[in-house]
Amino acid sequence: MTTVNVINSANLGRLGRRQPEVYGATTHDDLVALIEREAPELGLKAVVRQSDSEAESLDWIHQPPTPASRWCSTPVR
């Protein structure tokens, strides 16, 4: 099974709490649950991480990949 590493960048941990009138009421926990629920239906294993530290996010990206792993990241604004 392919593992997808989802790396959410700074401030996404505040989803649903920071300006919900702009960004909506969905929380980061809601987003993680959605990804983890949908991934197996696509034949994937999702590992979702979030950090407000750019250095920590880069450390995750630079971890040695396995043959069956991929990653995606949200952009920093």
All heavy atoms as a GROMACS GRO file, in nm:
protein
  597
    1MET      N    1   0.085  -0.118   0.000
    1MET     CA    2   0.000   0.000   0.000
    1MET      C    3   0.089   0.125   0.000
    1MET      O    4   0.187   0.132   0.073
    1MET     CB    5  -0.090  -0.001   0.124
    1MET     CG    6  -0.182   0.119   0.130
    1MET     SD    7  -0.297   0.120   0.270
    1MET     CE    8  -0.411  -0.006   0.219
    2THR      N    9   0.056   0.220  -0.081
    2THR     CA   10   0.130   0.345  -0.089
    2THR      C   11   0.095   0.434   0.030
    2THR      O   12  -0.021   0.450   0.064
    2THR     CB   13   0.099   0.420  -0.220
    2THR    OG1   14   0.138   0.337  -0.329
    2THR    CG2   15   0.172   0.552  -0.228
    3THR      N   16   0.198   0.489   0.090
    3THR     CA   17   0.180   0.585   0.200
    3THR      C   18   0.192   0.726   0.145
    3THR      O   19   0.287   0.756   0.073
    3THR     CB   20   0.286   0.564   0.310
    3THR    OG1   21   0.270   0.433   0.363
    3THR    CG2   22   0.271   0.666   0.421
    4VAL      N   23   0.096   0.809   0.177
    4VAL     CA   24   0.099   0.950   0.140
    4VAL      C   25   0.121   1.030   0.268
    4VAL      O   26   0.043   1.020   0.362
    4VAL     CB   27  -0.031   0.995   0.071
    4VAL    CG1   28  -0.028   1.144   0.042
    4VAL    CG2   29  -0.053   0.916  -0.055
    5ASN      N   30   0.229   1.105   0.271
    5ASN     CA   31   0.259   1.192   0.385
    5ASN      C   32   0.204   1.330   0.354
    5ASN      O   33   0.251   1.397   0.263
    5ASN     CB   34   0.410   1.199   0.406
    5ASN     CG   35   0.467   1.064   0.442
    5ASN    OD1   36   0.443   1.014   0.550
    5ASN    ND2   37   0.541   1.003   0.350
    6VAL      N   38   0.104   1.371   0.430
    6VAL     CA   39   0.040   1.501   0.411
    6VAL      C   40   0.098   1.595   0.516
    6VAL      O   41   0.081   1.572   0.636
    6VAL     CB   42  -0.113   1.492   0.425
    6VAL    CG1   43  -0.177   1.628   0.404
    6VAL    CG2   44  -0.169   1.388   0.328
    7ILE      N   45   0.166   1.698   0.471
    7ILE     CA   46   0.230   1.791   0.563
    7ILE      C   47   0.159   1.925   0.553
    7ILE      O   48   0.164   1.992   0.450
    7ILE     CB   49   0.380   1.805   0.531
    7ILE    CG1   50   0.446   1.666   0.544
    7ILE    CG2   51   0.445   1.907   0.624
    7ILE    CD1   52   0.589   1.663   0.499
    8ASN      N   53   0.091   1.961   0.659
    8ASN     CA   54   0.020   2.088   0.664
    8ASN      C   55   0.108   2.193   0.731
    8ASN      O   56   0.164   2.170   0.837
    8ASN     CB   57  -0.112   2.072   0.740
    8ASN     CG   58  -0.209   1.986   0.664
    8ASN    OD1   59  -0.228   2.003   0.545
    8ASN    ND2   60  -0.270   1.891   0.732
    9SER      N   61   0.115   2.306   0.669
    9SER     CA   62   0.207   2.410   0.714
    9SER      C   63   0.146   2.500   0.821
    9SER      O   64   0.037   2.475   0.871
    9SER     CB   65   0.252   2.493   0.593
    9SER     OG   66   0.140   2.550   0.530
   10ALA      N   67   0.220   2.602   0.849
   10ALA     CA   68   0.186   2.696   0.957
   10ALA      C   69   0.042   2.744   0.949
   10ALA      O   70  -0.012   2.768   0.842
   10ALA     CB   71   0.282   2.815   0.951
   11ASN      N   72  -0.017   2.756   1.065
   11ASN     CA   73  -0.151   2.810   1.088
   11ASN      C   74  -0.266   2.716   1.054
   11ASN      O   75  -0.379   2.744   1.091
   11ASN     CB   76  -0.172   2.944   1.017
   11ASN     CG   77  -0.082   3.052   1.072
   11ASN    OD1   78  -0.060   3.059   1.192
   11ASN    ND2   79  -0.028   3.135   0.986
   12LEU      N   80  -0.242   2.605   0.985
   12LEU     CA   81  -0.353   2.515   0.956
   12LEU      C   82  -0.406   2.448   1.082
   12LEU      O   83  -0.521   2.405   1.086
   12LEU     CB   84  -0.315   2.411   0.851
   12LEU     CG   85  -0.318   2.464   0.709
   12LEU    CD1   86  -0.280   2.355   0.610
   12LEU    CD2   87  -0.454   2.520   0.673
   13GLY      N   88  -0.324   2.441   1.186
   13GLY     CA   89  -0.372   2.390   1.313
   13GLY      C   90  -0.479   2.478   1.374
   13GLY      O   91  -0.549   2.437   1.467
   14ARG      N   92  -0.493   2.599   1.322
   14ARG     CA   93  -0.593   2.693   1.375
   14ARG      C   94  -0.721   2.697   1.291
   14ARG      O   95  -0.810   2.779   1.317
   14ARG     CB   96  -0.531   2.832   1.382
   14ARG     CG   97  -0.413   2.835   1.480
   14ARG     CD   98  -0.340   2.965   1.482
   14ARG     NE   99  -0.429   3.074   1.519
   14ARG     CZ  100  -0.402   3.202   1.503
   14ARG    NH1  101  -0.286   3.238   1.450
   14ARG    NH2  102  -0.487   3.294   1.539
   15LEU      N  103  -0.732   2.609   1.194
   15LEU     CA  104  -0.854   2.604   1.113
   15LEU      C  105  -0.976   2.587   1.201
   15LEU      O  106  -0.973   2.515   1.299
   15LEU     CB  107  -0.850   2.486   1.015
   15LEU     CG  108  -0.772   2.505   0.887
   15LEU    CD1  109  -0.773   2.375   0.807
   15LEU    CD2  110  -0.829   2.618   0.804
   16GLY      N  111  -1.082   2.654   1.164
   16GLY     CA  112  -1.206   2.646   1.239
   16GLY      C  113  -1.212   2.740   1.358
   16GLY      O  114  -1.318   2.766   1.413
   17ARG      N  115  -1.096   2.790   1.400
   17ARG     CA  116  -1.090   2.883   1.514
   17ARG      C  117  -1.046   3.022   1.470
   17ARG      O  118  -1.086   3.120   1.529
   17ARG     CB  119  -0.992   2.828   1.619
   17ARG     CG  120  -1.033   2.695   1.677
   17ARG     CD  121  -0.947   2.652   1.794
   17ARG     NE  122  -0.805   2.671   1.773
   17ARG     CZ  123  -0.718   2.575   1.741
   17ARG    NH1  124  -0.759   2.451   1.725
   17ARG    NH2  125  -0.590   2.602   1.725
   18ARG      N  126  -0.962   3.028   1.370
   18ARG     CA  127  -0.912   3.157   1.323
   18ARG      C  128  -1.000   3.205   1.207
   18ARG      O  129  -1.005   3.144   1.102
   18ARG     CB  130  -0.767   3.142   1.274
   18ARG     CG  131  -0.711   3.269   1.218
   18ARG     CD  132  -0.571   3.246   1.166
   18ARG     NE  133  -0.521   3.366   1.105
   18ARG     CZ  134  -0.432   3.368   1.008
   18ARG    NH1  135  -0.382   3.256   0.963
   18ARG    NH2  136  -0.391   3.481   0.958
   19GLN      N  137  -1.068   3.311   1.229
   19GLN     CA  138  -1.154   3.374   1.129
   19GLN      C  139  -1.243   3.272   1.057
   19GLN      O  140  -1.236   3.259   0.935
   19GLN     CB  141  -1.070   3.451   1.027
   19GLN     CG  142  -1.000   3.573   1.085
   19GLN     CD  143  -0.923   3.646   0.978
   19GLN    OE1  144  -0.818   3.598   0.936
   19GLN    NE2  145  -0.975   3.760   0.935
   20PRO      N  146  -1.330   3.203   1.130
   20PRO     CA  147  -1.415   3.104   1.064
   20PRO      C  148  -1.507   3.164   0.959
   20PRO      O  149  -1.547   3.095   0.865
   20PRO     CB  150  -1.494   3.042   1.180
   20PRO     CG  151  -1.481   3.137   1.294
   20PRO     CD  152  -1.352   3.211   1.273
   21GLU      N  153  -1.535   3.294   0.970
   21GLU     CA  154  -1.617   3.359   0.867
   21GLU      C  155  -1.542   3.368   0.734
   21GLU      O  156  -1.603   3.382   0.628
   21GLU     CB  157  -1.663   3.498   0.914
   21GLU     CG  158  -1.554   3.602   0.927
   21GLU     CD  159  -1.468   3.593   1.054
   21GLU    OE1  160  -1.491   3.506   1.138
   21GLU    OE2  161  -1.377   3.676   1.067
   22VAL      N  162  -1.411   3.359   0.738
   22VAL     CA  163  -1.328   3.362   0.617
   22VAL      C  164  -1.288   3.221   0.574
   22VAL      O  165  -1.300   3.184   0.459
   22VAL     CB  166  -1.202   3.448   0.639
   22VAL    CG1  167  -1.109   3.442   0.519
   22VAL    CG2  168  -1.239   3.592   0.670
   23TYR      N  169  -1.239   3.142   0.671
   23TYR     CA  170  -1.179   3.012   0.641
   23TYR      C  171  -1.272   2.895   0.666
   23TYR      O  172  -1.238   2.781   0.637
   23TYR     CB  173  -1.050   2.993   0.722
   23TYR     CG  174  -0.948   3.099   0.693
   23TYR    CD1  175  -0.920   3.200   0.785
   23TYR    CD2  176  -0.879   3.100   0.572
   23TYR    CE1  177  -0.826   3.298   0.757
   23TYR    CE2  178  -0.786   3.198   0.543
   23TYR     CZ  179  -0.760   3.297   0.636
   23TYR     OH  180  -0.667   3.393   0.608
   24GLY      N  181  -1.390   2.920   0.722
   24GLY     CA  182  -1.486   2.814   0.747
   24GLY      C  183  -1.474   2.755   0.887
   24GLY      O  184  -1.382   2.788   0.962
   25ALA      N  185  -1.565   2.666   0.920
   25ALA     CA  186  -1.572   2.609   1.054
   25ALA      C  187  -1.502   2.473   1.064
   25ALA      O  188  -1.490   2.417   1.172
   25ALA     CB  189  -1.718   2.594   1.097
   26THR      N  190  -1.456   2.419   0.952
   26THR     CA  191  -1.387   2.290   0.953
   26THR      C  192  -1.255   2.305   1.026
   26THR      O  193  -1.175   2.393   0.994
   26THR     CB  194  -1.361   2.241   0.809
   26THR    OG1  195  -1.485   2.230   0.742
   26THR    CG2  196  -1.289   2.108   0.809
   27THR      N  197  -1.232   2.219   1.126
   27THR     CA  198  -1.108   2.225   1.203
   27THR      C  199  -1.001   2.137   1.139
   27THR      O  200  -1.030   2.055   1.052
   27THR     CB  201  -1.131   2.177   1.348
   27THR    OG1  202  -1.161   2.037   1.345
   27THR    CG2  203  -1.241   2.255   1.417
   28HIS      N  204  -0.879   2.154   1.186
   28HIS     CA  205  -0.770   2.068   1.136
   28HIS      C  206  -0.800   1.923   1.171
   28HIS      O  207  -0.776   1.833   1.089
   28HIS     CB  208  -0.636   2.112   1.194
   28HIS     CG  209  -0.523   2.035   1.137
   28HIS    ND1  210  -0.468   1.927   1.202
   28HIS    CD2  211  -0.455   2.048   1.021
   28HIS    CE1  212  -0.372   1.876   1.128
   28HIS    NE2  213  -0.362   1.948   1.017
   29ASP      N  214  -0.853   1.898   1.290
   29ASP     CA  215  -0.889   1.761   1.328
   29ASP      C  216  -0.994   1.704   1.233
   29ASP      O  217  -0.988   1.585   1.197
   29ASP     CB  218  -0.940   1.755   1.472
   29ASP     CG  219  -0.829   1.775   1.574
   29ASP    OD1  220  -0.710   1.759   1.539
   29ASP    OD2  221  -0.861   1.808   1.690
   30ASP      N  222  -1.091   1.786   1.192
   30ASP     CA  223  -1.191   1.742   1.094
   30ASP      C  224  -1.124   1.705   0.962
   30ASP      O  225  -1.158   1.604   0.900
   30ASP     CB  226  -1.294   1.852   1.067
   30ASP     CG  227  -1.380   1.888   1.186
   30ASP    OD1  228  -1.396   1.804   1.277
   30ASP    OD2  229  -1.431   2.003   1.187
   31LEU      N  230  -1.030   1.788   0.920
   31LEU     CA  231  -0.959   1.764   0.794
   31LEU      C  232  -0.878   1.636   0.801
   31LEU      O  233  -0.880   1.554   0.708
   31LEU     CB  234  -0.867   1.884   0.764
   31LEU     CG  235  -0.786   1.880   0.637
   31LEU    CD1  236  -0.876   1.875   0.514
   31LEU    CD2  237  -0.694   2.001   0.630
   32VAL      N  238  -0.809   1.614   0.912
   32VAL     CA  239  -0.731   1.491   0.930
   32VAL      C  240  -0.823   1.369   0.925
   32VAL      O  241  -0.793   1.270   0.857
   32VAL     CB  242  -0.652   1.495   1.063
   32VAL    CG1  243  -0.589   1.360   1.093
   32VAL    CG2  244  -0.546   1.604   1.058
   33ALA      N  245  -0.935   1.376   0.995
   33ALA     CA  246  -1.030   1.264   0.995
   33ALA      C  247  -1.080   1.234   0.855
   33ALA      O  248  -1.092   1.117   0.816
   33ALA     CB  249  -1.146   1.294   1.090
   34LEU      N  250  -1.109   1.337   0.778
   34LEU     CA  251  -1.156   1.320   0.640
   34LEU      C  252  -1.049   1.251   0.555
   34LEU      O  253  -1.078   1.154   0.483
   34LEU     CB  254  -1.192   1.455   0.579
   34LEU     CG  255  -1.227   1.455   0.430
   34LEU    CD1  256  -1.355   1.378   0.406
   34LEU    CD2  257  -1.236   1.597   0.378
   35ILE      N  258  -0.928   1.297   0.564
   35ILE     CA  259  -0.818   1.238   0.486
   35ILE      C  260  -0.797   1.093   0.526
   35ILE      O  261  -0.785   1.004   0.439
   35ILE     CB  262  -0.689   1.320   0.505
   35ILE    CG1  263  -0.704   1.458   0.441
   35ILE    CG2  264  -0.568   1.246   0.447
   35ILE    CD1  265  -0.594   1.556   0.477
   36GLU      N  266  -0.793   1.067   0.656
   36GLU     CA  267  -0.770   0.930   0.703
   36GLU      C  268  -0.887   0.837   0.668
   36GLU      O  269  -0.866   0.718   0.647
   36GLU     CB  270  -0.744   0.930   0.853
   36GLU     CG  271  -0.608   0.992   0.887
   36GLU     CD  272  -0.581   1.003   1.035
   36GLU    OE1  273  -0.676   0.990   1.117
   36GLU    OE2  274  -0.463   1.026   1.070
   37ARG      N  275  -1.006   0.890   0.660
   37ARG     CA  276  -1.124   0.810   0.622
   37ARG      C  277  -1.124   0.778   0.473
   37ARG      O  278  -1.158   0.668   0.431
   37ARG     CB  279  -1.252   0.883   0.663
   37ARG     CG  280  -1.378   0.804   0.636
   37ARG     CD  281  -1.505   0.875   0.682
   37ARG     NE  282  -1.526   1.001   0.610
   37ARG     CZ  283  -1.524   1.122   0.668
   37ARG    NH1  284  -1.502   1.135   0.796
   37ARG    NH2  285  -1.546   1.230   0.596
   38GLU      N  286  -1.086   0.876   0.390
   38GLU     CA  287  -1.092   0.860   0.245
   38GLU      C  288  -0.972   0.784   0.186
   38GLU      O  289  -0.985   0.718   0.085
   38GLU     CB  290  -1.103   0.997   0.177
   38GLU     CG  291  -1.230   1.072   0.210
   38GLU     CD  292  -1.354   1.006   0.153
   38GLU    OE1  293  -1.347   0.949   0.042
   38GLU    OE2  294  -1.459   1.010   0.221
   39ALA      N  295  -0.857   0.794   0.250
   39ALA     CA  296  -0.735   0.734   0.196
   39ALA      C  297  -0.748   0.585   0.167
   39ALA      O  298  -0.713   0.540   0.057
   39ALA     CB  299  -0.616   0.763   0.288
   40PRO      N  300  -0.798   0.504   0.262
   40PRO     CA  301  -0.808   0.360   0.233
   40PRO      C  302  -0.898   0.328   0.114
   40PRO      O  303  -0.874   0.231   0.042
   40PRO     CB  304  -0.865   0.301   0.362
   40PRO     CG  305  -0.830   0.399   0.468
   40PRO     CD  306  -0.834   0.534   0.400
   41GLU      N  307  -1.000   0.410   0.092
   41GLU     CA  308  -1.087   0.388  -0.024
   41GLU      C  309  -1.013   0.407  -0.156
   41GLU      O  310  -1.055   0.356  -0.259
   41GLU     CB  311  -1.209   0.481  -0.016
   41GLU     CG  312  -1.301   0.449   0.100
   41GLU     CD  313  -1.424   0.536   0.103
   41GLU    OE1  314  -1.462   0.592  -0.002
   41GLU    OE2  315  -1.483   0.549   0.212
   42LEU      N  316  -0.901   0.480  -0.149
   42LEU     CA  317  -0.817   0.502  -0.267
   42LEU      C  318  -0.696   0.409  -0.269
   42LEU      O  319  -0.607   0.425  -0.352
   42LEU     CB  320  -0.770   0.649  -0.270
   42LEU     CG  321  -0.882   0.753  -0.277
   42LEU    CD1  322  -0.824   0.892  -0.255
   42LEU    CD2  323  -0.955   0.744  -0.409
   43GLY      N  324  -0.692   0.316  -0.174
   43GLY     CA  325  -0.580   0.224  -0.165
   43GLY      C  326  -0.455   0.288  -0.107
   43GLY      O  327  -0.344   0.245  -0.135
   44LEU      N  328  -0.474   0.390  -0.024
   44LEU     CA  329  -0.362   0.465   0.033
   44LEU      C  330  -0.363   0.460   0.185
   44LEU      O  331  -0.468   0.444   0.246
   44LEU     CB  332  -0.370   0.612  -0.010
   44LEU     CG  333  -0.370   0.640  -0.160
   44LEU    CD1  334  -0.403   0.786  -0.185
   44LEU    CD2  335  -0.238   0.601  -0.221
   45LYS      N  336  -0.247   0.477   0.242
   45LYS     CA  337  -0.235   0.501   0.385
   45LYS      C  338  -0.190   0.646   0.400
   45LYS      O  339  -0.090   0.687   0.341
   45LYS     CB  340  -0.131   0.409   0.448
   45LYS     CG  341  -0.108   0.440   0.595
   45LYS     CD  342   0.004   0.357   0.652
   45LYS     CE  343   0.031   0.401   0.795
   45LYS     NZ  344   0.152   0.341   0.847
   46ALA      N  345  -0.264   0.725   0.475
   46ALA     CA  346  -0.230   0.867   0.492
   46ALA      C  347  -0.168   0.890   0.629
   46ALA      O  348  -0.219   0.843   0.730
   46ALA     CB  349  -0.355   0.954   0.478
   47VAL      N  350  -0.057   0.962   0.629
   47VAL     CA  351   0.007   1.007   0.752
   47VAL      C  352   0.000   1.159   0.747
   47VAL      O  353   0.064   1.222   0.661
   47VAL     CB  354   0.154   0.960   0.762
   47VAL    CG1  355   0.221   1.016   0.886
   47VAL    CG2  356   0.162   0.807   0.760
   48VAL      N  357  -0.079   1.218   0.836
   48VAL     CA  358  -0.102   1.363   0.833
   48VAL      C  359  -0.027   1.428   0.948
   48VAL      O  360  -0.038   1.386   1.063
   48VAL     CB  361  -0.253   1.396   0.844
   48VAL    CG1  362  -0.275   1.545   0.831
   48VAL    CG2  363  -0.332   1.321   0.738
   49ARG      N  364   0.051   1.529   0.914
   49ARG     CA  365   0.128   1.604   1.014
   49ARG      C  366   0.104   1.753   0.993
   49ARG      O  367   0.080   1.797   0.882
   49ARG     CB  368   0.276   1.575   0.999
   49ARG     CG  369   0.311   1.429   1.020
   49ARG     CD  370   0.457   1.407   0.991
   49ARG     NE  371   0.493   1.268   1.014
   49ARG     CZ  372   0.604   1.214   0.973
   49ARG    NH1  373   0.693   1.285   0.906
   49ARG    NH2  374   0.631   1.088   0.998
   50GLN      N  375   0.114   1.826   1.103
   50GLN     CA  376   0.100   1.972   1.095
   50GLN      C  377   0.200   2.033   1.191
   50GLN      O  378   0.221   1.985   1.302
   50GLN     CB  379  -0.041   2.014   1.135
   50GLN     CG  380  -0.075   2.160   1.109
   50GLN     CD  381  -0.024   2.258   1.213
   50GLN    OE1  382  -0.019   2.228   1.331
   50GLN    NE2  383   0.014   2.376   1.168
   51SER      N  384   0.263   2.140   1.145
   51SER     CA  385   0.357   2.211   1.232
   51SER      C  386   0.357   2.358   1.195
   51SER      O  387   0.344   2.394   1.078
   51SER     CB  388   0.499   2.155   1.216
   51SER     OG  389   0.589   2.228   1.297
   52ASP      N  390   0.374   2.441   1.296
   52ASP     CA  391   0.393   2.583   1.270
   52ASP      C  392   0.540   2.614   1.249
   52ASP      O  393   0.576   2.729   1.221
   52ASP     CB  394   0.338   2.666   1.387
   52ASP     CG  395   0.186   2.661   1.392
   52ASP    OD1  396   0.123   2.643   1.286
   52ASP    OD2  397   0.130   2.676   1.502
   53SER      N  398   0.625   2.513   1.261
   53SER     CA  399   0.769   2.530   1.243
   53SER      C  400   0.810   2.486   1.102
   53SER      O  401   0.797   2.369   1.067
   53SER     CB  402   0.845   2.447   1.346
   53SER     OG  403   0.982   2.438   1.311
   54GLU      N  404   0.858   2.580   1.024
   54GLU     CA  405   0.904   2.546   0.889
   54GLU      C  406   1.019   2.446   0.895
   54GLU      O  407   1.028   2.355   0.812
   54GLU     CB  408   0.947   2.674   0.816
   54GLU     CG  409   0.978   2.651   0.670
   54GLU     CD  410   1.004   2.782   0.598
   54GLU    OE1  411   0.933   2.880   0.621
   54GLU    OE2  412   1.098   2.784   0.517
   55ALA      N  413   1.106   2.460   0.994
   55ALA     CA  414   1.219   2.367   1.008
   55ALA      C  415   1.170   2.225   1.031
   55ALA      O  416   1.223   2.130   0.973
   55ALA     CB  417   1.310   2.412   1.121
   56GLU      N  418   1.070   2.209   1.117
   56GLU     CA  419   1.017   2.076   1.144
   56GLU      C  420   0.952   2.017   1.019
   56GLU      O  421   0.972   1.899   0.987
   56GLU     CB  422   0.916   2.081   1.258
   56GLU     CG  423   0.866   1.944   1.299
   56GLU     CD  424   0.777   1.950   1.422
   56GLU    OE1  425   0.707   2.051   1.444
   56GLU    OE2  426   0.779   1.850   1.497
   57SER      N  427   0.879   2.099   0.944
   57SER     CA  428   0.818   2.052   0.820
   57SER      C  429   0.925   2.007   0.721
   57SER      O  430   0.910   1.903   0.656
   57SER     CB  431   0.733   2.163   0.757
   57SER     OG  432   0.624   2.196   0.840
   58LEU      N  433   1.032   2.082   0.710
   58LEU     CA  434   1.141   2.043   0.620
   58LEU      C  435   1.208   1.915   0.666
   58LEU      O  436   1.246   1.831   0.583
   58LEU     CB  437   1.243   2.156   0.608
   58LEU     CG  438   1.197   2.276   0.526
   58LEU    CD1  439   1.300   2.388   0.533
   58LEU    CD2  440   1.171   2.236   0.381
   59ASP      N  441   1.222   1.897   0.797
   59ASP     CA  442   1.277   1.771   0.848
   59ASP      C  443   1.192   1.654   0.803
   59ASP      O  444   1.244   1.549   0.763
   59ASP     CB  445   1.286   1.773   1.001
   59ASP     CG  446   1.400   1.859   1.053
   59ASP    OD1  447   1.493   1.892   0.974
   59ASP    OD2  448   1.398   1.891   1.173
   60TRP      N  449   1.060   1.668   0.809
   60TRP     CA  450   0.972   1.560   0.764
   60TRP      C  451   0.989   1.533   0.615
   60TRP      O  452   0.996   1.419   0.573
   60TRP     CB  453   0.826   1.594   0.792
   60TRP     CG  454   0.789   1.597   0.938
   60TRP    CD1  455   0.847   1.526   1.040
   60TRP    CD2  456   0.687   1.674   0.997
   60TRP    NE1  457   0.785   1.555   1.158
   60TRP    CE2  458   0.686   1.646   1.136
   60TRP    CE3  459   0.595   1.766   0.948
   60TRP    CZ2  460   0.596   1.705   1.224
   60TRP    CZ3  461   0.507   1.825   1.037
   60TRP    CH2  462   0.508   1.794   1.173
   61ILE      N  463   0.999   1.640   0.537
   61ILE     CA  464   1.014   1.624   0.392
   61ILE      C  465   1.145   1.554   0.358
   61ILE      O  466   1.152   1.473   0.265
   61ILE     CB  467   1.004   1.761   0.322
   61ILE    CG1  468   0.860   1.814   0.332
   61ILE    CG2  469   1.049   1.753   0.176
   61ILE    CD1  470   0.845   1.960   0.293
   62HIS      N  471   1.248   1.582   0.434
   62HIS     CA  472   1.379   1.527   0.404
   62HIS      C  473   1.403   1.388   0.463
   62HIS      O  474   1.511   1.331   0.443
   62HIS     CB  475   1.488   1.623   0.451
   62HIS     CG  476   1.494   1.746   0.368
   62HIS    ND1  477   1.500   1.872   0.423
   62HIS    CD2  478   1.490   1.765   0.233
   62HIS    CE1  479   1.501   1.962   0.326
   62HIS    NE2  480   1.494   1.899   0.211
   63GLN      N  481   1.305   1.332   0.532
   63GLN     CA  482   1.321   1.195   0.580
   63GLN      C  483   1.334   1.103   0.459
   63GLN      O  484   1.269   1.125   0.356
   63GLN     CB  485   1.200   1.152   0.664
   63GLN     CG  486   1.197   1.217   0.800
   63GLN     CD  487   1.073   1.178   0.879
   63GLN    OE1  488   0.985   1.107   0.831
   63GLN    NE2  489   1.066   1.224   1.002
   64PRO      N  490   1.416   0.999   0.473
   64PRO     CA  491   1.434   0.908   0.359
   64PRO      C  492   1.301   0.846   0.316
   64PRO      O  493   1.227   0.795   0.401
   64PRO     CB  494   1.528   0.800   0.413
   64PRO     CG  495   1.590   0.857   0.535
   64PRO     CD  496   1.494   0.960   0.589
   65PRO      N  497   1.269   0.852   0.189
   65PRO     CA  498   1.143   0.793   0.141
   65PRO      C  499   1.155   0.641   0.133
   65PRO      O  500   1.265   0.587   0.122
   65PRO     CB  501   1.126   0.854   0.003
   65PRO     CG  502   1.266   0.880  -0.043
   65PRO     CD  503   1.344   0.915   0.082
   66THR      N  504   1.042   0.578   0.139
   66THR     CA  505   1.038   0.435   0.109
   66THR      C  506   0.990   0.423  -0.035
   66THR      O  507   0.933   0.518  -0.090
   66THR     CB  508   0.942   0.362   0.204
   66THR    OG1  509   0.810   0.412   0.182
   66THR    CG2  510   0.981   0.382   0.349
   67PRO      N  511   1.011   0.308  -0.098
   67PRO     CA  512   0.966   0.294  -0.238
   67PRO      C  513   0.817   0.320  -0.256
   67PRO      O  514   0.775   0.360  -0.364
   67PRO     CB  515   1.001   0.150  -0.271
   67PRO     CG  516   1.110   0.114  -0.178
   67PRO     CD  517   1.082   0.191  -0.051
   68ALA      N  518   0.738   0.298  -0.152
   68ALA     CA  519   0.592   0.314  -0.166
   68ALA      C  520   0.542   0.436  -0.090
   68ALA      O  521   0.435   0.434  -0.032
   68ALA     CB  522   0.522   0.188  -0.116
   69SER      N  523   0.618   0.544  -0.089
   69SER     CA  524   0.571   0.662  -0.018
   69SER      C  525   0.572   0.784  -0.109
   69SER      O  526   0.652   0.794  -0.201
   69SER     CB  527   0.655   0.690   0.107
   69SER     OG  528   0.785   0.732   0.072
   70ARG      N  529   0.481   0.874  -0.082
   70ARG     CA  530   0.470   1.001  -0.153
   70ARG      C  531   0.439   1.106  -0.048
   70ARG      O  532   0.398   1.076   0.063
   70ARG     CB  533   0.354   0.998  -0.255
   70ARG     CG  534   0.362   0.885  -0.354
   70ARG     CD  535   0.474   0.908  -0.455
   70ARG     NE  536   0.477   0.805  -0.555
   70ARG     CZ  537   0.553   0.696  -0.549
   70ARG    NH1  538   0.629   0.674  -0.446
   70ARG    NH2  539   0.553   0.608  -0.646
   71TRP      N  540   0.450   1.233  -0.083
   71TRP     CA  541   0.412   1.338   0.009
   71TRP      C  542   0.347   1.453  -0.065
   71TRP      O  543   0.367   1.473  -0.184
   71TRP     CB  544   0.529   1.386   0.094
   71TRP     CG  545   0.639   1.456   0.021
   71TRP    CD1  546   0.751   1.399  -0.034
   71TRP    CD2  547   0.650   1.594  -0.007
   71TRP    NE1  548   0.828   1.493  -0.094
   71TRP    CE2  549   0.770   1.614  -0.078
   71TRP    CE3  550   0.570   1.704   0.020
   71TRP    CZ2  551   0.810   1.740  -0.122
   71TRP    CZ3  552   0.612   1.830  -0.024
   71TRP    CH2  553   0.731   1.845  -0.092
   72CYS      N  554   0.265   1.525   0.009
   72CYS     CA  555   0.209   1.650  -0.043
   72CYS      C  556   0.211   1.750   0.071
   72CYS      O  557   0.212   1.714   0.188
   72CYS     CB  558   0.070   1.632  -0.099
   72CYS     SG  559  -0.055   1.588   0.022
   73SER      N  560   0.217   1.875   0.037
   73SER     CA  561   0.229   1.980   0.138
   73SER      C  562   0.138   2.094   0.100
   73SER      O  563   0.118   2.124  -0.017
   73SER     CB  564   0.374   2.030   0.143
   73SER     OG  565   0.388   2.137   0.232
   74THR      N  566   0.085   2.159   0.202
   74THR     CA  567   0.006   2.280   0.177
   74THR      C  568   0.104   2.397   0.166
   74THR      O  569   0.208   2.399   0.232
   74THR     CB  570  -0.093   2.306   0.292
   74THR    OG1  571  -0.022   2.315   0.414
   74THR    CG2  572  -0.197   2.196   0.299
   75PRO      N  573   0.074   2.493   0.082
   75PRO     CA  574   0.165   2.606   0.066
   75PRO      C  575   0.162   2.698   0.188
   75PRO      O  576   0.060   2.707   0.257
   75PRO     CB  577   0.111   2.679  -0.058
   75PRO     CG  578  -0.032   2.640  -0.065
   75PRO     CD  579  -0.043   2.501  -0.005
   76VAL      N  580   0.272   2.762   0.212
   76VAL     CA  581   0.280   2.862   0.317
   76VAL      C  582   0.238   2.995   0.259
   76VAL      O  583   0.283   3.034   0.152
   76VAL     CB  584   0.425   2.871   0.372
   76VAL    CG1  585   0.435   2.981   0.476
   76VAL    CG2  586   0.466   2.737   0.430
   77ARG      N  587   0.149   3.065   0.328
   77ARG     CA  588   0.105   3.196   0.280
   77ARG      C  589   0.157   3.304   0.368
   77ARG      O  590   0.166   3.297   0.483
   77ARG     CB  591  -0.047   3.204   0.279
   77ARG     CG  592  -0.105   3.121   0.171
   77ARG     CD  593  -0.255   3.136   0.175
   77ARG     NE  594  -0.306   3.095   0.048
   77ARG     CZ  595  -0.399   3.159  -0.018
   77ARG    NH1  596  -0.454   3.265   0.031
   77ARG    NH2  597  -0.442   3.115  -0.133
   0.00000   0.00000   0.00000
